[in-house]
Amino acid sequence: MASKRGLGVAEEVPEGRHLPVRKPLNPLDFCPQNACSPATIVSSPSQQILDDFRRKDRVHAGSLIISVFGDAVVPRGGRIWLGSLIRLLQPLGLNERLVRTAVFRLVRDEWLASAPAGRRTDYLLTPSAEQRMDEASRLIYAAAMPQWDRRWRLIVTVGEFSSRDRDRLRKALTWHGFGALNNDCFVHPSVDLIATFDALVAEGLGSLLDRLKPLIAADAALGAAATDAAMVHSAWDLAHLADLYRDFVARYRPVLGQLREGSFETSDETALLLRVLLIHDYRRLLLRDPVLPDVLLPSDWPGQKARLLCRELYRRLLSASERHLDACFQLADGSVPEASPRLHERFRDPDLLSLPT
């Protein structure tokens, strides 16, 4: 299973409370006016989602920028001129100062690096951030969840831990999808234990490894033993996550219905904005999700509907949103990088299920 490290470290980037989040800007003049002019505001499910985002009192700009890099910048070479990034995010209500400040903080936290080109500057992912993005993409854009080999991965603590170290370990393993059976045993059905230990080292917990015992356990199939479902129920509280998935489906399903019916014309710019928010919201859900195999989840698990909805809506928005990027995405030297053909492989794997109309 792909690690979740790349999904959301930027969620922790603090936003300066003194920043004027909604101060209007004069438009930048580096792309054709007819291609980058604001979309006409018409009441529709699509417009409702955009308006709801713009009305937020506080936006985690760093987190949103990471979503934009992973979804739109990486397929075009992994770098973008800062002015182009500002222009792409401006229609969502993020002003120039907020974007600049968020980018500088991402540089400070080693998510982004700068590459000056004359009087302009490109920003690109650092090697470590690029690795995280690769891991995240395998999880976000998968058309189906991984199959389970019916073995459990366990990490058992051995020896004494200070309260601080135990709390840090618990938070780190929870971040990587593990559930806790008690204070000394963490479980997951499919996570890569080697990748998990590497991640603990990268997160400054390497000194704890000699007190952690990784195990892979098979079911002994004793008739009176606890079931796999009981293990899931004991290790994770999925009720709140299920509600969040239902909210996601309720928010985006009207947009999908609108596109299926062809009853509303969506501009190229609106398609990109919807695509950005769709992937941003879905990524934030995956941050909370232990990503259990389907066989361990309830038959009516709403995460399945959310994945199928995200898959279809993304595919329907892709062509129009890429036209907007062709018109407005620039590097510092003025060139417009083409999207990689691999972009169109996202969500392409055949799926046995489909979202009902």
N, C-alpha and C positions, 0 to 999 in steps of 0.2 A: 504494500500500500504506500502511496506517495506520502511523504512527510507533510505536515501542515505548517512547517516553519515559515514558508514563504508567503503564507496567506495574510498575515496581519500584524507583524511586529510594529508596523507604522501606526497601528491603532493607539499605541502608547505615546506617540509624539504629542506633547502638549501644545495646545493652541493659545497664543497670546490673547488674553481677554481684552487688552486695550486696542486690538486691531479693529478698524472700521470694516466690518465684514461685507456690508452691502453698499458701500460708496460707489456710485456709477462711474464708469470710465469712458473716455473718448475712444472710439474704435481704433485699433491698430490698422495700418494701411498696407500690410504685406501680402494680402491675398485679394483676389478679384472681389469687388463689391457684390456682384450678382451671386457669387458662390457662397459668400460668408455673411450675407445680410441676415438679421434675426428672423426666425420663423414667425409667421403670422399667428397671433394668439387666437385660437378658436377653442371653444369648449369641447373637450373630448377626453376619453380616458388617458390618452398620452399626455395631453396638456395638464391634466390634473396631477399626474405624477411629477412633472417638472415644476409646477407651481407649488406643490407640497414641499419639494426639496428647497426651493428658493425661499420659502417662508420660514425655514428652520432658523431658530435664534442663534444656533452655534453649529458650525460645520467643521468636522475633522478634516481639514484640507490635506494634511499629510497622507492620511489613509486613502482619500479619494485619488490623490496623485499617484500613489502606488498602484491603485486599481487601473488607472489610465496607462501607466507604464506597462503593466503586465498584459493588458488587453490590446492596446492600440500602438504603443511605442515599440515594444519588443518585436512584433512582426515586421517593423520597418527599420530594423537595424539596432534598436535599443537606445537610440539617442534622439534628442529633439532640441531645437532652439527654444530658449526660455520664452521669448516673445510669442512663439507659436503655441506653446503650452498655455500661456496666459489667455490668448485669444480663444482657444478651444474651450477653456473652462469659464470664460466670462459669461456666456449665456446661462450658466447655472447659478449666477449671482456671486461668483468668487471674484473679488477685485484684484487688481494687479499687486497691491501691497501684500494681501493675504497669500497669494500664490508664491510671490518671491520669498516671503518669510518662511513658508512651509518648505519650499525647496531648499533653502539654506539650512534648515534644521535637518532635513533628510541627508544633506551632505555631512553635517556634523555627526549624525548617527550612522554614517557609512553605508547608507542605502544608495546614494547618488554621488557621482563625481562630476566635476566641471571640466569642460574642454573649451577654452577660449579660442575664438576665430576672429581676429581683428577686434572690432568694437563689440561684437556679439559673443554669446556663450552658449554652447550646447551643454546639455546635461544628459548623463548616461548612467546606467546601473553599474555599481561596483561589481567585481567578480563574485564576491560572496552573495550580493543581492541577486545577481543573475542566476546563481545556483538555486537560491530560494524560489525565484520566479519559475524556473524550470520544474521544480518539485510541485509548486502550487498549480501550475498549468495542467499537469497530469491529473490532478484531482478535480480541478474546476471544470475542465472541458471534456472529461470522460463521459461517454454516452451511457455507461453502465458501471455499477459498483463492482469491485473485485469479487471473484469467487472465493469461498472459504474452504480451507483444507481440513476443517473440523479440529484444529489444534489451537490451544490458548497460549498466548505469550504472557509471561509473568515476569515481574521484577520484584524481588523480595529483598527487604532491607535486612542486613546482618550487622549486629553490633549496635553501639550507642550512637545516637544523633542528638545534637543540640536542638532546641526548639526552633531556632532560626533555620538551621540546615534542613530539618524535616519539613518545615513550611515551604522553603525554596524548592525542595525536591518535589513535594506534592504539587505545587503550582506548575512546575516545569512539565511533569508527567501528565498532568491534566491538560495542559496546553497541547501536548502531542497525542491526545485522544484517550489516554489510559483512564480506566475507572479504578476506584479504590474499594477493595473488599474490607480492608481495615487499615490501620496506620502503617502496617508493615508489608502489605501485598497489593500490588497494582497489576491490573490485567487488561489485555486487549486481544481480540481474536486474530488480528492479521497485521499488526504493525511490524515494521522491520526493526528488530532489536539492535542490530549493528548501527543503523542510522540513528536510532534513538540515543545510543551511548555517544556517538559522534556529536549529536546535537547538545547533549548535556555538557560535554567538554567545551563546545563553542560558546555555551551560555554561562561559563564560569563555574561549573559544578564538577569539574574533573576530579577534584580531591575526594569526592564521595564515591567514586566508582568502585574502590576496593571494598566498599561495604554494601554493594548491590549485587545480587545474584540473579542473572537472567536465566529464565527457564522456558522450555516449550513443553506443554503438557497435552497429552491425548486423553480423550474420554475413556475411562475403563468400562463403560457401558454396564454398570451394575444397576439392576432394576429399581432398587429403592433410593438411588442417589439423586441429588439435586439435578435439575435439568439445565440446559444452556439458557433457557428463557429466565430461569430463576437467577442465574449468574448475572445476566444483563440487568435484571430488575434490581439486584443488590448493588451493582457497581455504578450504575448511571441513573440519573433522574431525567428521563426523556420527555416528561410531560410539558415542561416549559418550551423545550426545543420544538416539539410538535406544534404548539401554538404559534411559534414564530414562523414555522414553515407554512401553516395555514394562512397567516397574515400575508406572507409573501405571495402565495397563490391568489388570494383575494385581491391584492393590489395590482398584480400584473395580468391576471387572466382577462379583464376587460380590454386591455391593450391588444392581447393576442386575438380576441374575438373581433376587434375592430380591423385588424390586418387580414384576418381570414375572410371577412365579409367584403373587404375592399370598399367600405363605406366612408372612409376618411383618408384623404391624401396626406401622407407624412413626408415632410421635406427631408432632404439629405441631412441637414443640421439636426433636426429633431430626431432622426434615426440614430445619429451618433450619440446624442445626449441620453436617449433612452437606453442604448446599448451600454453606455458607461454606468448609468445608475443600476441597470439590471445586474451586471457583473459585480458591481460594488456591493449591492445588497446580498447577492448570492454568496459572494466571498465571505462576507461577515457572518452569514449563517453557517458556512462550513467551518469557520473558526470555532464555533460552539459545538460542532457535530463531531462525535467520536468516529464517524464514518464506519459504522458496523456493516458487515455483509447483510444483504437483503434477507437471508434465511433466519437471521437473528432478530429481525424487526417485525412488528405487527403487520398483518396483511394489509391494513389500511394506513400504513405509515405515510404521513403527508410529505415527507422528504422525497419520496418517489415522484409524486405529482409535481413538486417544486422543480426537481431535476428535469423532468420531461417538458414542463412549461418553459424553463430557462433555455433548454435546448432548441425548441421550436421557435421561440420568440427571437433568440439570438440569430438563428439562421435566416429568419425573415427580415431582420434589420441589417444584416451584414452588407449586402451590396450597396444599399443607399448610404450607409454610414461610411463605407470605404470611399465612395465618391466625394463625400465631404472632406475626408482626410486627404484625398488626392488634391483637392483645391486649397486646403488650409494648413496642411502639415509641412513644415519647412525645417531645414537645418540652418545653422548660423551662416553658412556660405550661400544660402538662397536655394540650394538644391532640394528636390522633393524625392525622397527615397521611395521606391516601390515596395509594396507589401510582399512578403514571402508567400509563395504558393501554399506553404504549410498552414497558413491562416485558414484556408478553406477546408482543412482536415478536422477542424474543431467540431466536436459533437457529430462527427460523420459516421461513427460506427453504427451498424444496424442495431436496432433495439426491438425486443420482442413486444414491448408495450408501447402504446401511444396514448396521448392525452385525449380524453373524450372531447367532442365538440360541445 
